[in-house]
Amino acid sequence: METFKKNWEIQKNWQLIFPILGILALIYSSYKLVNAFLKEFHILLVIGATTVIFFVLLKLTLFIFKKLENKWKVDYKWEMIRIFLVFAITGTSSLFVGKPVIKLLGITKENLNITVYWILYIIIGLIFYQILLVTTGWLFGQFKFFWEFEKKMLRRFGLKRFLD
């Protein structure tokens, strides 16, 4: 355990919550992926496939951490897990927030061309994603990182004038 704490630069035991949450999120994601394709199969096959997908996702995540370690300015490595969790929560929740908003506006697949519907759905999702990203980042104690990330994203969308 001490080696794990040293590798992730964990000084206090409460900081272990982020690696634990990260592992739980990877297990859940692995299960959801396997369940999408192997829903009707035996439980042992689902558990085995979930285990394999978990290790693949873990290797991919650790590879991405290595690549982003120098690019993202964080004080400790464990904060990268916190940032990844914020991205995961924000991406998922923006979809859940976007669906009711689309329905509230009266936008359905039946009353619009399917292409227009999906374009509007993506635009509304992106709007809520921007708001939720900064809010969730603030809740996880990473407001500064996500505010800078948000400003960079808005500049790329050509919305620089809203930042000044």
ABEGO torsion letter per residue (X at the ends): XAAAAAAAGBABAAAAAAAAAAAAAAAAAAAAAAAAAAAABBAAAAAAAAAAAAAAAAAAAAAAAAAAAAABBBABAAAAAAAAAAAAAAAAAAAAAAAAAAAAAGBBAAABBAAAAAAAAAAAAAAAAAAAAAAAAAAAGAAAAAAAAAAAAAAAAGAAAAAX
